[in-house]
Amino acid sequence: MELHSLPGQLKTNRLELRLIEPQDASFLFDLRSDPQVNSHINRSAPASMAVIEDFISDRMKEQCDKEPARYWVIFLKIGQHPIGTICLWNYNQDQKSIELGYELLSPYQGVGYMMEASKAVVKAIIHLDTQVKRISAFTKPQNIASNKLLDRVGFEMRGYEGKFRVWSMDVRPEKSSLLN
């Protein structure tokens, strides 16, 4: 089954994830302007709303094209308030691997929301029997919360690539039970 078959909407106990849409521009501008979030990603704040609108347009196109990618916005179930994003991108056809990326507004960090979202995405890959054999992620060593998150979700630290820690998880059905 192809990665395109991953659902556009995922749900956890406290969260709903849905694919990015044009109406997410204002939220995404705020998220991508958060200095604390950007410090962990080596990204500067967007120069304008047009930059964000182009970003959203590109992500929506990737989700429809041959490029296997998914970019979900994370909402609190109660109040339907957007708090972050999580994505699968950078698919490597030869290695059957894909990268997991995520970001969460500062006030919502440290309470387990990204743990729920990450587990939902990994479970979806496992249950849908996609072609993906490995999921990778990259973190700065000083991003302790993100390093702990990946470890708790079941990723293993494999080394370094430049200034980033390289994490990966082999996708196997038996991993699914570990994600509860």
Backbone as JSON, one array per atom type, in Angstrom:
{
  "sequence": "MELHSLPGQLKTNRLELRLIEPQDASFLFDLRSDPQVNSHINRSAPASMAVIEDFISDRMKEQCDKEPARYWVIFLKIGQHPIGTICLWNYNQDQKSIELGYELLSPYQGVGYMMEASKAVVKAIIHLDTQVKRISAFTKPQNIASNKLLDRVGFEMRGYEGKFRVWSMDVRPEKSSLLN",
  "N": [[0.85, -1.17, 0.0], [0.49, 2.25, -0.7], [2.06, 5.26, 0.57], [0.44, 7.43, 0.17], [-2.01, 6.54, 0.92], [-2.31, 6.95, 3.58], [-4.37, 8.2, 6.17], [-6.11, 11.35, 5.96], [-6.96, 12.4, 8.24], [-6.37, 11.92, 11.65], [-6.93, 10.6, 14.92], [-6.54, 10.97, 18.45], [-6.67, 10.43, 22.02], [-6.79, 13.08, 23.03], [-6.38, 14.7, 20.86], [-6.81, 15.89, 17.45], [-5.72, 15.3, 14.21], [-5.3, 16.79, 11.11], [-4.96, 17.13, 7.55], [-3.0, 19.81, 6.25], [-4.42, 22.99, 5.39], [-5.46, 25.88, 3.43], [-6.66, 27.75, 5.22], [-5.14, 27.54, 7.49], [-3.1, 29.33, 7.57], [-2.66, 31.67, 9.23], [-2.31, 30.56, 11.8], [-0.06, 28.93, 11.25], [1.8, 30.86, 10.61], [2.16, 32.06, 13.12], [3.18, 29.83, 14.56], [5.55, 29.26, 13.15], [6.89, 31.53, 13.69], [7.6, 31.43, 16.28], [10.11, 31.85, 18.52], [11.29, 29.96, 20.27], [10.53, 27.46, 19.2], [11.71, 27.65, 16.65], [14.4, 27.73, 17.35], [15.12, 25.12, 17.75], [15.09, 24.04, 15.27], [16.69, 25.34, 13.49], [15.71, 27.51, 11.94], [14.53, 30.53, 10.55], [12.15, 33.1, 11.36], [9.17, 33.48, 9.37], [9.15, 35.82, 6.66], [6.87, 37.03, 5.73], [3.26, 36.79, 5.39], [2.75, 35.81, 2.9], [4.86, 34.07, 2.39], [4.21, 31.95, 4.06], [1.75, 31.2, 2.95], [2.62, 30.28, 0.45], [4.17, 28.15, 1.35], [2.19, 26.46, 2.45], [0.7, 25.93, 0.13], [2.63, 24.52, -1.35], [2.98, 22.24, 0.33], [0.4, 21.12, 0.2], [0.3, 20.47, -2.48], [2.35, 18.55, -2.65], [1.14, 16.51, -1.21], [-0.74, 15.64, -2.95], [0.6, 14.97, -5.24], [3.05, 12.79, -6.79], [4.97, 12.72, -4.88], [5.59, 11.22, -1.89], [4.24, 12.39, 0.91], [3.05, 13.81, 3.95], [1.38, 16.29, 5.77], [0.27, 17.25, 8.68], [-1.94, 19.27, 10.66], [-2.09, 19.8, 14.1], [-4.68, 19.61, 16.38], [-6.3, 20.53, 19.43], [-8.77, 18.44, 20.73], [-10.83, 19.41, 22.35], [-12.26, 22.4, 21.9], [-11.06, 22.72, 19.44], [-8.58, 23.94, 18.84], [-5.65, 24.9, 17.12], [-2.4, 23.57, 17.7], [0.05, 22.68, 16.85], [2.2, 21.0, 14.41], [2.74, 18.03, 12.48], [4.69, 15.95, 10.44], [5.34, 13.81, 7.61], [7.92, 13.34, 5.45], [10.43, 13.81, 2.85], [10.94, 11.36, 1.52], [12.72, 8.4, 0.8], [13.09, 6.49, -1.83], [14.76, 4.31, -2.54], [15.73, 3.34, -0.07], [13.38, 3.0, 1.21], [12.52, 4.73, 3.22], [11.36, 7.34, 5.41], [11.11, 10.67, 6.64], [10.26, 11.91, 9.85], [8.84, 14.82, 11.09], [8.2, 17.51, 13.37], [6.5, 20.07, 15.25], [5.62, 22.22, 17.92], [3.61, 24.65, 19.46], [5.03, 26.72, 21.96], [3.56, 27.04, 24.53], [2.26, 24.59, 24.72], [4.01, 22.56, 24.97], [5.61, 19.78, 26.58], [3.54, 18.37, 27.82], [2.74, 15.99, 26.76], [1.4, 16.01, 24.31], [2.73, 15.86, 21.79], [3.75, 13.33, 21.94], [1.43, 11.76, 21.79], [0.56, 12.49, 19.18], [2.75, 11.69, 17.58], [2.81, 8.91, 18.04], [0.33, 8.24, 16.91], [0.76, 8.77, 14.19], [2.9, 7.01, 13.57], [1.66, 4.54, 14.18], [-0.32, 4.57, 12.19], [1.21, 4.25, 9.87], [2.26, 1.69, 10.33], [-0.1, 0.08, 10.58], [-1.34, 0.41, 8.11], [0.27, -0.9, 6.4], [2.25, 0.25, 4.68], [4.72, 1.03, 2.15], [6.87, 1.89, 3.52], [9.78, 1.24, 5.31], [11.43, 2.22, 7.23], [11.48, 4.86, 9.59], [12.77, 8.05, 10.08], [14.27, 10.62, 12.12], [15.48, 13.85, 13.09], [17.35, 15.56, 15.53], [18.5, 18.3, 17.57], [21.21, 17.88, 19.83], [20.91, 19.28, 22.25], [18.19, 19.56, 22.49], [16.48, 18.34, 24.61], [13.88, 17.47, 25.34], [12.75, 16.65, 22.88], [14.52, 14.63, 22.16], [14.03, 12.78, 24.23], [11.36, 12.24, 23.68], [11.43, 10.92, 21.14], [12.88, 8.64, 21.86], [11.08, 7.46, 23.69], [8.94, 6.9, 22.03], [9.96, 4.89, 20.54], [12.07, 5.1, 18.79], [15.51, 4.76, 17.83], [18.65, 6.11, 18.68], [20.96, 6.71, 16.23], [23.32, 7.91, 15.58], [25.23, 10.75, 14.4], [24.56, 13.46, 12.2], [26.14, 15.94, 10.9], [25.38, 18.61, 12.97], [23.27, 17.38, 14.13], [21.4, 14.87, 15.88], [20.75, 11.63, 14.73], [17.93, 9.74, 14.45], [16.12, 6.67, 14.26], [13.54, 4.34, 13.32], [12.71, 1.05, 12.75], [10.12, -0.09, 10.77], [7.84, -2.29, 11.78], [5.26, -4.72, 12.22], [5.11, -5.74, 14.87], [5.95, -3.62, 16.41], [3.77, -2.05, 16.81], [2.28, -2.7, 19.13], [3.84, -1.63, 21.1], [3.3, 1.01, 21.06], [1.12, 1.82, 22.49]],
  "CA": [[0.0, 0.0, 0.0], [1.28, 3.46, -0.83], [2.0, 6.24, 1.64], [-0.69, 8.31, -0.1], [-3.22, 5.99, 1.52], [-2.43, 7.37, 4.97], [-5.56, 9.04, 6.3], [-5.95, 12.79, 6.09], [-7.35, 12.74, 9.6], [-6.04, 10.95, 12.68], [-7.44, 11.03, 16.22], [-6.03, 10.37, 19.68], [-7.56, 10.77, 23.14], [-6.93, 14.53, 23.22], [-6.01, 15.44, 19.66], [-7.21, 15.56, 16.08], [-4.75, 15.71, 13.21], [-5.86, 16.83, 9.77], [-4.02, 17.67, 6.57], [-2.92, 21.26, 6.19], [-5.34, 23.67, 4.47], [-5.16, 27.32, 3.33], [-7.11, 28.52, 6.39], [-4.17, 27.37, 8.57], [-2.0, 30.27, 7.36], [-2.41, 32.53, 10.39], [-1.73, 29.7, 12.84], [1.27, 28.51, 10.84], [2.67, 32.03, 10.73], [2.49, 32.17, 14.55], [4.02, 28.7, 14.93], [6.86, 29.39, 12.52], [7.49, 32.75, 14.24], [7.9, 31.16, 17.69], [11.58, 31.73, 18.62], [11.68, 28.72, 20.94], [10.37, 26.38, 18.22], [12.7, 27.83, 15.6], [15.75, 27.47, 17.86], [15.39, 23.68, 17.65], [15.01, 23.6, 13.87], [17.56, 26.18, 12.66], [14.84, 28.18, 10.98], [14.18, 31.89, 10.94], [10.72, 33.4, 11.24], [8.77, 33.84, 8.0], [9.2, 37.25, 6.38], [5.53, 37.56, 5.44], [2.19, 35.8, 5.28], [2.87, 35.21, 1.57], [5.79, 32.95, 2.52], [3.44, 30.86, 4.66], [0.76, 30.75, 1.96], [3.36, 29.47, -0.53], [4.54, 26.91, 2.04], [0.98, 25.63, 2.51], [0.41, 25.5, -1.24], [3.61, 23.48, -1.69], [2.68, 21.02, 1.08], [-0.83, 20.53, -0.34], [0.66, 19.89, -3.78], [3.1, 17.32, -2.37], [0.22, 15.48, -0.73], [-1.53, 15.18, -4.1], [1.51, 14.52, -6.29], [3.73, 11.51, -6.59], [5.83, 12.86, -3.71], [4.94, 10.72, -0.67], [4.39, 13.31, 2.04], [1.83, 14.19, 4.68], [1.62, 17.41, 6.69], [-0.95, 17.4, 9.48], [-2.03, 20.27, 11.72], [-2.54, 19.15, 15.33], [-5.69, 20.39, 17.1], [-6.9, 19.99, 20.64], [-10.16, 18.03, 20.48], [-11.69, 20.36, 23.04], [-12.06, 23.75, 21.41], [-10.51, 22.69, 18.08], [-7.51, 24.94, 18.78], [-4.41, 24.33, 16.57], [-1.28, 23.71, 18.63], [1.31, 22.26, 16.25], [2.14, 20.24, 13.17], [3.56, 16.83, 12.39], [4.74, 15.62, 9.01], [6.18, 12.78, 7.03], [8.45, 13.93, 4.22], [11.79, 13.41, 2.5], [10.89, 9.92, 1.26], [13.82, 7.82, 0.03], [12.53, 5.32, -2.52], [15.7, 3.18, -2.5], [15.81, 2.81, 1.29], [12.01, 2.88, 1.74], [12.51, 5.45, 4.49], [10.72, 8.65, 5.4], [11.46, 11.47, 7.82], [9.21, 12.47, 10.7], [9.15, 16.15, 11.62], [7.11, 18.01, 14.2], [6.7, 21.31, 15.98], [4.5, 22.48, 18.83], [3.69, 25.95, 20.1], [5.67, 26.65, 23.28], [2.69, 26.8, 25.69], [1.69, 23.24, 24.7], [5.1, 21.6, 25.08], [5.86, 19.16, 27.88], [2.36, 17.74, 28.42], [2.45, 14.73, 26.09], [0.65, 16.12, 23.05], [3.5, 15.37, 20.65], [3.84, 11.88, 22.11], [0.18, 11.22, 21.21], [0.54, 12.7, 17.74], [3.79, 10.84, 16.97], [2.35, 7.52, 18.08], [-0.77, 8.08, 15.94], [1.34, 8.73, 12.83], [3.65, 5.76, 13.42], [0.67, 3.46, 14.12], [-0.97, 4.59, 10.88], [2.15, 3.66, 8.91], [2.33, 0.25, 10.59], [-1.37, -0.59, 10.32], [-1.7, 0.46, 6.7], [1.21, -1.72, 5.64], [2.82, 1.07, 3.62], [6.02, 0.58, 1.65], [7.9, 2.44, 4.39], [10.47, 0.26, 6.16], [12.14, 2.93, 8.29], [11.14, 6.26, 9.84], [13.9, 8.71, 10.71], [14.05, 11.96, 12.66], [16.73, 14.53, 13.42], [17.21, 16.51, 16.64], [19.71, 18.87, 18.15], [21.5, 17.21, 21.09], [20.41, 20.05, 23.39], [16.73, 19.52, 22.54], [16.3, 17.18, 25.49], [12.5, 16.99, 25.27], [12.54, 15.93, 21.62], [15.3, 13.39, 22.23], [13.28, 11.86, 25.09], [10.13, 11.86, 22.96], [11.74, 9.9, 20.13], [13.24, 7.42, 22.58], [9.87, 6.87, 24.27], [8.09, 6.41, 20.94], [10.57, 3.66, 20.03], [13.18, 5.37, 17.88], [16.84, 4.54, 18.38], [19.63, 7.08, 18.23], [21.9, 5.96, 15.36], [24.57, 8.65, 15.38], [25.12, 12.17, 14.13], [24.73, 13.99, 10.85], [26.44, 17.34, 11.2], [25.09, 18.98, 14.35], [22.0, 16.75, 14.51], [21.29, 13.45, 16.19], [19.94, 10.87, 13.78], [17.09, 8.73, 15.1], [15.32, 5.91, 13.31], [12.71, 3.23, 13.8], [12.32, 0.1, 11.73], [8.67, -0.26, 10.78], [7.44, -3.7, 11.82], [3.97, -4.85, 12.9], [5.23, -5.97, 16.33], [6.16, -2.32, 17.06], [2.47, -1.43, 17.08], [1.85, -2.91, 20.52], [4.66, -0.79, 21.96], [2.87, 2.4, 20.91], [-0.11, 2.08, 23.26]],
  "C": [[0.89, 1.24, 0.0], [1.08, 4.4, 0.35], [0.83, 7.21, 1.43], [-1.98, 7.81, 0.55], [-3.34, 6.32, 3.01], [-3.6, 8.33, 5.1], [-5.21, 10.52, 6.44], [-6.3, 13.26, 7.48], [-7.0, 11.58, 10.53], [-6.54, 11.51, 14.0], [-6.75, 10.27, 17.34], [-7.01, 10.74, 20.79], [-7.83, 12.27, 23.24], [-6.78, 15.35, 21.96], [-6.73, 14.98, 18.41], [-6.13, 16.11, 15.16], [-5.46, 15.72, 11.87], [-4.86, 17.49, 8.83], [-4.13, 19.18, 6.51], [-3.85, 21.83, 5.11], [-5.01, 25.17, 4.45], [-5.58, 28.13, 4.57], [-6.17, 28.36, 7.6], [-3.04, 28.41, 8.52], [-1.68, 31.1, 8.6], [-1.76, 31.74, 11.53], [-0.29, 29.33, 12.49], [2.27, 29.66, 10.92], [3.11, 32.19, 12.19], [3.45, 31.06, 14.98], [5.44, 28.87, 14.41], [7.57, 30.69, 12.92], [7.89, 32.57, 15.7], [9.41, 30.94, 17.83], [12.04, 30.43, 19.28], [11.59, 27.53, 19.98], [11.48, 26.47, 17.18], [14.12, 27.54, 16.07], [16.12, 25.99, 17.76], [15.46, 23.19, 16.21], [16.01, 24.32, 12.97], [16.77, 26.85, 11.55], [14.59, 29.58, 11.48], [12.68, 32.09, 10.72], [10.38, 33.78, 9.8], [8.74, 35.36, 7.83], [7.81, 37.85, 6.17], [4.52, 36.41, 5.41], [2.26, 35.11, 3.91], [3.81, 34.01, 1.59], [5.05, 31.72, 3.06], [2.42, 30.32, 3.67], [1.43, 29.9, 0.89], [3.75, 28.12, 0.08], [3.35, 25.96, 2.07], [0.64, 25.09, 1.13], [1.35, 24.37, -1.67], [3.31, 22.17, -0.97], [1.42, 20.34, 0.53], [-0.54, 19.86, -1.68], [1.4, 18.57, -3.59], [2.17, 16.19, -1.96], [-0.62, 14.91, -1.86], [-0.66, 14.59, -5.2], [2.1, 13.16, -5.98], [4.65, 11.53, -5.38], [5.11, 12.32, -2.48], [5.23, 11.65, 0.51], [3.03, 13.56, 2.67], [2.21, 15.27, 5.66], [0.32, 17.68, 7.42], [-0.83, 18.59, 10.43], [-2.64, 19.55, 12.92], [-3.48, 20.1, 16.07], [-6.02, 19.72, 18.42], [-8.34, 19.61, 20.31], [-11.13, 19.01, 21.12], [-11.34, 21.76, 22.56], [-11.51, 23.85, 20.0], [-9.45, 23.77, 17.85], [-6.25, 24.32, 18.2], [-3.24, 24.6, 17.5], [0.07, 23.33, 18.0], [1.11, 21.57, 14.92], [3.02, 18.99, 13.31], [3.55, 16.4, 10.93], [5.61, 14.4, 8.75], [6.65, 13.34, 5.69], [9.84, 13.35, 3.93], [11.88, 11.9, 2.28], [12.07, 9.49, 0.4], [13.34, 6.5, -0.55], [13.45, 4.1, -2.39], [15.74, 2.52, -1.12], [14.44, 2.58, 1.91], [11.92, 3.54, 3.12], [11.88, 6.82, 4.31], [11.07, 9.36, 6.7], [10.22, 11.98, 8.53], [9.7, 13.82, 11.21], [7.96, 16.66, 12.41], [7.51, 19.31, 14.87], [5.43, 21.62, 16.75], [4.69, 23.86, 19.44], [4.2, 25.8, 21.53], [4.72, 26.38, 24.44], [2.14, 25.37, 25.79], [2.77, 22.15, 24.8], [5.17, 21.02, 26.49], [4.66, 18.51, 28.54], [1.9, 16.5, 27.65], [1.7, 14.81, 24.78], [1.43, 15.55, 21.87], [3.71, 13.87, 20.75], [2.61, 11.23, 21.47], [0.18, 11.33, 19.69], [1.55, 11.79, 17.03], [3.36, 9.38, 16.94], [1.24, 7.29, 17.07], [-0.23, 7.96, 14.52], [2.08, 7.42, 12.6], [2.69, 4.57, 13.33], [0.0, 3.4, 12.75], [-0.07, 3.96, 9.82], [2.2, 2.15, 9.09], [1.04, -0.46, 10.17], [-1.77, -0.6, 8.85], [-0.76, -0.32, 5.81], [1.74, -0.95, 4.43], [4.13, 0.46, 3.16], [7.17, 1.04, 2.54], [8.47, 1.35, 5.31], [11.18, 0.92, 7.33], [11.65, 4.38, 8.36], [12.34, 6.87, 10.54], [13.48, 10.08, 11.24], [15.4, 12.53, 13.06], [16.46, 15.54, 14.53], [18.55, 17.12, 16.97], [19.96, 18.15, 19.48], [20.93, 17.95, 22.31], [18.89, 20.11, 23.47], [16.33, 18.26, 23.32], [14.89, 16.61, 25.38], [12.25, 16.18, 24.0], [13.32, 14.62, 21.6], [14.58, 12.35, 23.09], [12.03, 11.36, 24.39], [10.42, 10.73, 21.98], [12.12, 8.57, 20.78], [11.99, 6.71, 23.11], [8.92, 6.32, 23.2], [8.67, 5.13, 20.34], [11.65, 3.86, 19.0], [14.49, 5.07, 18.6], [17.79, 5.58, 17.82], [20.73, 6.33, 17.49], [23.23, 6.67, 15.15], [24.29, 10.11, 15.12], [25.27, 12.44, 12.64], [24.91, 15.48, 11.02], [26.19, 17.59, 12.68], [23.83, 18.3, 14.89], [22.17, 15.29, 14.88], [20.38, 12.81, 15.16], [19.24, 9.75, 14.55], [16.38, 7.94, 14.01], [14.57, 4.79, 14.02], [12.42, 2.34, 12.61], [10.83, -0.15, 11.87], [8.34, -1.75, 10.68], [6.14, -3.8, 12.6], [4.08, -5.04, 14.4], [5.5, -4.67, 17.09], [4.84, -1.69, 17.49], [2.05, -1.56, 18.53], [2.66, -2.04, 21.49], [4.17, 0.66, 21.98], [1.61, 2.72, 21.68], [0.16, 2.92, 24.48]]
}
